[in-house]
């Protein structure tokens, strides 16, 4: 197949399987969230901080180097496997040793037990990463798609079974462990790639250098995105931490669940264009424009309908979460633009740009969180709103010249979708103010329908050509051609 055909097939399988997997996961999550208490999610979030913090060291950067390289051999794969085993087994030992320290910091003894069991996550990483990157390198997302759906079913069944059995927070612990190990076994079978690891690292300088820069980027990214929970865990009670953590989960469903799959496809696709920077730049801006056309109305719709959304999805006991969700949703469009830069930087063999921009972003977000924390969870949400516009600007300033893009080009890619979504949000807020009292699900249905029609009408009037791009991308699963220079 041509590159365009390969990308089209990859997007269809990767995004399609992600949608199916998320439907499975959300269906069970919404059932589990009604069984468990906010305190369970607060305890889980406290443990997740240390897991996420250590995960930046899990060596995926070494594996990503196999995708970026134009040619690889078996020895290179075995060396990468060896690196991953050494790194992840060491991380498992570190987490096990740190567990009592983390529990003492939060004053929650149960956190120690949770972290001890969750070392199983790190032990699975080498057996997930190697077969996955070998398949991704060839833009083969069909077999991983099947494995991911099976893993989602097993994980969802584990979560629901544990919740119904009254295991509380343990339902949130065992579900991802089941997910990771199912993926490890399934991907290894799909790729037929289980080689013996090599611990002879001679000739692997590029792998190590590339992986180290990616590791540095992940380190800064982890600090930036976990600092809010880390600070909140020591100053707020588990109930408030749980509300904030689930609000973050809800508003980042798109950025955390659907954008990464698209980036998974973008990385190897951009890597094939790395010798033609002008074409790569146009492809990058086209990707930004299309993604913003799709996600902007979702985020602004969350802002305009936060209360009925929370009451419908989570139930009345989570009603306090609505203003947090509404505030956080306003920050997500800019945050989405920022995270689209990383695969482009890595594809042109410049992971140092990802690391440098992540360091600046970490400084921006940490400062904002420390200022906002005085107002509790809503203050943290406001911190996201004030800091988010600075994130893509930082990436553009640091890496724009390397990608051959400038502020004018990025603004032109962002504004059509974001502008129409802002107009849609105003319409939805007006309709919400005029509606009589009604059950939350019914109100949500009215507002979603109103928002969808308003957005399509605005795009049709202002940029009719982009309406057809949305139809091609979302319904026909077909990306429009990259415009010429």
FENNOR-V629127 format. One record per residue. N is the residue number from 1. RES is the residue in one letter. PSI is psi as a letter, one per 40 degrees, with the letter a starting at -180 (999 if undefined). NEAR is the number of other ideal C-beta (glycine too) atoms within 10 Angstrom. Layout:
n: (N:N)
res: (RES:RES)
psi: (PSI:PSI)
near: (NEAR:NEAR)
This chain:
n: (1:2:3:4:5:6:7:8:9:10:11:12:13:14:15:16:17:18:19:20:21:22:23:24:25:26:27:28:29:30:31:32:33:34:35:36:37:38:39:40:41:42:43:44:45:46:47:48:49:50:51:52:53:54:55:56:57:58:59:60:61:62:63:64:65:66:67:68:69:70:71:72:73:74:75:76:77:78:79:80:81:82:83:84:85:86:87:88:89:90:91:92:93:94:95:96:97:98:99:100:101:102:103:104:105:106:107:108:109:110:111:112:113:114:115:116:117:118:119:120:121:122:123:124:125:126:127:128:129:130:131:132:133:134:135:136:137:138:139:140:141:142:143:144:145:146:147:148:149:150:151:152:153:154:155:156:157:158:159:160:161:162:163:164:165:166:167:168:169:170:171:172:173:174:175:176:177:178:179:180:181:182:183:184:185:186:187:188:189:190:191:192:193:194:195:196:197:198:199:200:201:202:203:204:205:206:207:208:209:210:211:212:213:214:215:216:217:218:219:220:221:222:223:224:225:226:227:228:229:230:231:232:233:234:235:236:237:238:239:240:241:242:243:244:245:246:247:248:249:250:251:252:253:254:255:256:257:258:259:260:261:262:263:264:265:266:267:268:269:270:271:272:273:274:275:276:277:278:279:280:281:282:283:284:285:286:287:288:289:290:291:292:293:294:295:296:297:298:299:300:301:302:303:304:305:306:307:308:309:310:311:312:313:314:315:316:317:318:319:320:321:322:323:324:325:326:327:328:329:330:331:332:333:334:335:336:337:338:339:340:341:342:343:344:345:346:347:348:349:350:351:352:353:354:355:356:357:358:359:360:361:362:363:364:365:366:367:368:369:370:371:372:373:374:375:376:377:378:379:380:381:382:383:384:385:386:387:388:389:390:391:392:393:394:395:396:397:398:399:400:401:402:403:404:405:406:407:408:409:410:411:412:413:414:415:416:417:418:419:420:421:422:423:424:425:426:427:428:429:430:431:432:433:434:435:436:437:438:439:440:441:442:443:444:445:446:447:448:449:450:451:452:453:454:455:456:457:458:459:460:461:462:463:464:465:466:467:468:469:470:471:472:473:474:475:476:477:478:479:480:481:482:483:484:485)
res: (X:X:X:X:X:X:X:X:X:X:X:X:X:X:X:X:X:X:X:X:X:X:X:X:X:X:X:X:X:X:X:X:X:X:X:X:X:X:X:X:X:X:X:X:X:X:X:X:X:X:X:X:X:X:X:X:X:X:X:X:X:X:X:X:X:X:X:X:X:X:X:X:X:X:X:X:X:X:X:X:X:X:X:X:X:X:X:X:X:X:X:X:X:X:X:X:X:X:X:X:X:X:X:X:X:X:X:X:X:X:X:X:X:X:X:X:X:X:X:X:X:X:X:X:X:X:X:X:X:X:X:X:X:X:X:X:X:X:X:X:X:X:X:X:X:X:X:X:X:X:X:X:X:X:X:X:X:X:X:X:X:X:X:X:X:X:X:X:X:X:X:X:X:X:X:X:X:X:X:X:X:X:X:X:X:X:X:X:X:X:X:X:X:X:X:X:X:X:X:X:X:X:X:X:X:X:X:X:X:X:X:X:X:X:X:X:X:X:X:X:X:X:X:X:X:X:X:X:X:X:X:X:X:X:X:X:X:X:X:X:X:X:X:X:X:X:X:X:X:X:X:X:X:X:X:X:X:X:X:X:X:X:X:X:X:X:X:X:X:X:X:X:X:X:X:X:X:X:X:X:X:X:X:X:X:X:X:X:X:X:X:X:X:X:X:X:X:X:X:X:X:X:X:X:X:X:X:X:X:X:X:X:X:X:X:X:X:X:X:X:X:X:X:X:X:X:X:X:X:X:X:X:X:X:X:X:X:X:X:X:X:X:X:X:X:X:X:X:X:X:X:X:X:X:X:X:X:X:X:X:X:X:X:X:X:X:X:X:X:X:X:X:X:X:X:X:X:X:X:X:X:X:X:X:X:X:X:X:X:X:X:X:X:X:X:X:X:X:X:X:X:X:X:X:X:X:X:X:X:X:X:X:X:X:X:X:X:X:X:X:X:X:X:X:X:X:X:X:X:X:X:X:X:X:X:X:X:X:X:X:X:X:X:X:X:X:X:X:X:X:X:X:X:X:X:X:X:X:X:X:X:X:X:X:X:X:X:X:X:X:X:X:X:X:X:X:X:X:X:X:X:X:X:X:X)
psi: (i:i:d:d:d:d:d:d:d:d:d:d:d:d:d:d:d:d:d:d:d:d:d:d:d:d:d:d:d:d:d:d:d:e:d:i:i:d:d:d:d:d:d:d:d:d:d:d:d:d:d:d:d:d:d:e:e:e:e:d:d:d:d:d:d:d:d:d:i:d:i:i:i:d:d:d:d:d:d:d:d:d:d:d:d:d:d:d:d:d:d:d:d:d:d:d:d:e:d:d:d:d:d:d:d:e:f:g:d:d:d:d:d:d:d:d:d:e:d:d:d:d:d:e:d:d:e:d:d:d:d:d:d:d:d:d:d:e:f:g:e:d:d:d:d:d:d:d:d:d:d:d:d:d:d:d:d:d:d:d:d:d:d:d:e:f:e:b:d:d:d:e:d:d:d:d:d:d:d:d:d:d:d:d:d:d:d:d:d:d:e:f:e:g:i:h:i:h:e:h:e:h:e:f:d:d:d:d:d:d:d:d:d:d:d:d:d:d:d:d:d:d:d:d:e:e:d:d:d:d:d:d:d:e:d:i:i:d:d:d:d:d:d:d:d:d:d:d:d:d:e:e:d:d:d:d:d:d:d:d:d:d:d:d:d:d:d:d:d:d:d:e:e:d:e:g:d:d:d:d:d:d:d:d:d:d:d:d:d:d:d:d:d:d:d:d:d:d:d:d:d:d:d:d:f:d:d:d:d:d:d:d:d:d:i:d:e:e:d:e:e:d:d:d:d:d:d:d:d:d:e:d:d:d:d:d:d:d:e:e:d:d:d:d:d:d:d:e:f:f:e:d:d:d:d:d:d:d:d:d:d:d:d:d:d:d:d:d:d:d:d:d:d:d:e:a:d:d:d:d:d:d:d:d:d:d:d:d:d:d:d:d:d:d:d:d:d:d:e:d:d:d:e:f:i:i:d:d:d:d:d:d:d:d:d:d:d:d:d:d:d:d:d:d:d:d:d:d:d:d:d:d:d:e:i:i:h:i:i:d:d:d:d:d:d:d:d:d:d:d:d:d:d:d:d:d:d:d:d:d:d:d:g:d:d:d:d:d:d:d:d:d:d:d:d:e:f:h:h:i:i:h:i:i:999)
near: (9:7:12:13:10:18:19:18:17:24:22:17:22:24:20:16:20:21:13:15:22:16:13:18:19:15:12:22:20:13:14:20:21:13:15:19:15:23:16:22:25:26:24:23:24:28:27:20:22:22:19:18:18:21:19:22:18:21:25:22:27:26:27:26:26:21:20:23:16:8:5:17:10:10:14:18:19:17:23:28:24:20:24:23:18:15:21:25:15:14:22:19:12:15:22:16:10:16:21:14:11:21:19:12:16:20:10:18:10:16:24:18:15:23:25:13:15:22:20:16:22:24:17:20:23:23:22:25:23:27:25:24:25:20:19:21:17:13:23:17:26:16:16:23:22:14:24:24:18:15:24:23:18:18:24:23:14:20:27:18:14:22:23:12:10:9:16:18:21:19:23:23:23:18:24:18:18:20:24:20:19:21:24:22:17:21:24:17:13:20:19:8:18:11:12:8:16:18:12:10:14:8:11:19:9:13:23:17:15:22:24:15:22:26:21:19:24:22:17:21:21:19:20:21:18:20:22:26:21:19:17:24:24:12:11:19:12:21:15:19:26:25:26:26:24:23:28:22:16:20:27:19:16:18:18:13:16:20:18:14:23:20:20:22:25:24:20:23:21:23:22:15:20:16:10:11:15:11:15:23:21:20:21:26:20:17:22:23:20:21:23:24:25:17:21:25:29:19:26:27:23:22:22:26:28:22:19:22:25:27:20:17:20:22:13:8:12:21:14:15:26:19:16:25:26:21:22:29:27:19:23:24:25:20:24:26:24:21:18:21:27:25:25:29:26:28:24:21:16:18:25:20:23:26:23:20:25:28:19:18:26:18:14:19:23:18:13:22:21:13:15:22:19:8:12:16:26:19:16:27:25:19:26:24:17:13:22:23:14:16:25:24:17:19:27:21:12:21:21:18:11:15:24:16:22:12:12:8:18:22:11:12:23:22:15:20:27:20:16:27:26:16:18:25:24:12:18:25:16:12:18:16:7:7:13:5:5:12:11:18:13:12:21:19:14:17:22:16:12:20:23:14:12:22:26:16:15:20:25:13:11:13:17:9:9:18:19:14:21:18:12:14:18:13:8:11:14:15:18:15:10:16:10:7:6)
